[in-house]
């Protein structure tokens, strides 16, 4: 048996992009940055940022597109995979891809704060029901990579 689950709390690096598969399933893509402070070789504190590309599906994708904006803090749960590609300069690169199974909004709509809200998590107006709808996406939708329009 194996298990693949990642939990991220970070900030959106760009506004979400919503598209639909030929079968009509919503797909929302956005990037999330996480940061940590650590000491470098010379003993100085530095901030290290890691970027993740996130894909959400179905109703969760539509809600993410509606409520999330660049800079907004978000909680994402999902499955992680590593994608290798060659950049425009011909250098090999690796991208961290997350297929979201749960997304929760942190902070208020328009709040660009990077500070965690802890137990005082707030959702945008009207998102109480949306937050419930954003829960786990354990549906029987089977989507292959070739179904993704981008």
N, C-alpha and C positions, 0 to 999 in steps of 0.2 A: 504494500500500500504506500502511496506517496501523497504529499500534501503541498500545495502551492498557494500561499496567501500573503498579501502584503497590506499593510496599513500605512497610509500617508496622511500627514497634516502639513499642508504647505499653502503656497499662494499661487494663483493662476498667473502664468507668464504671458498669456494672450487671451483674448475673448474666445469663447467656445465657437466652434464651427459645426453647424447642423446640416446633415444631408440625409437622404433616404436611399435605401437599397432599391433595386428594381422591383422587389417584392413589397415595397412600401414600409419597411422597417426603418425607424429613425436611428441614426448614428451620430453621436456628438463627440467631437474630438477637441481636446484642449491639453495644455501642458501645465504641469505643477512643479514648482521648485521647492525643495526642502533645504534648510541650512543648518549647519552645526558649527560651533566654535571649538577650535582645538589649537594646540601649540604646534608650531612648525619646528624644523630642525634647529633653528636658532633660539627657540624658547619663546618666541613671540606669539601672541594670540592671532589667529586668522580665522576668517569665516569661509567655510567650504560649502558650496551649493551643488546639489545634485538635481538634475532635471529628469522628469518622467513624462512620457506621452500617455495620455489617458483616453480610452474609448468607452463611452456609455451607450447603452442600447435601449430601444423601445421608449416607453413613457419616461423612464429615468433620463434618457437623452434629451427629450423635449423639455423637461423641467430644468435640467442642468443648463441648457441653452437659454431658458427664460430668466433664471435667477443668478447665474454666475457671470462675472465680468473680470477682466484683467485686474490683477492685484488682490482680488478677494480671497480670503482664507477659506479652505475647504478640507473636509475629511473624506478620504477615499479608501475603500477596501476593495481588493480585487486580486486577480491572478497576474503574476509578473512573468514577463518573458524578455529575453534579450534579442535585439534585432541588429545584425551586422550589415553595414552598407559602405559605399565609397562616396566620399564627399566630392564637391565640385573641383577640388584641387587634386583629386586622385588618392587621397589618404583614407585608409580604412578607419571606420568609426563604429561605435556601438551605441545603440539607443535602447533605453529601458522603457518597455511598453507595458501598460497596465490595462487589463480588461476589467472595468469596474463592475462590482457586484453590489456595492452600496456607496452612496454619496450623501453627505450631510453638509448643509450650509453652516458656516460659522460666522458670527457677526451679523450686523444688519445690512440690508440692501444699501449699496453705495458706500459701506464702511470699508476703507482700504487699509485698515489697521493690520499690522503684522504681528501684533501681540495676541497670544492665545487667550480665549475667553474662558477657559476652564469649564467649571460646572455652570457658568452663566451663559451657556450657549443660547444664542438667539437666532431666530429664523425670520426671514422677511415676511411682511404682511401677506396673509393668504397661504403661507408655505407650511402651516401646520399640517394641513391635509396633504400638501405636496411632499413634506418630509416623510409622512407615512407611505406615500406612493413611491418615494425614492428608495425604500427599504430594499431588501434583497431581491435580486432579479433571477430567482431560481425557477424560471419558466422553461417551457419546452422549446423555446426558439433556438434553432440550430443554425448558426450563421458561420459560413466559411470565409476565409480571407478573400477569396475571389468575388464574394458578394459585396465587398466594401467598395464604394464608388470613388475612393480617393486614397 
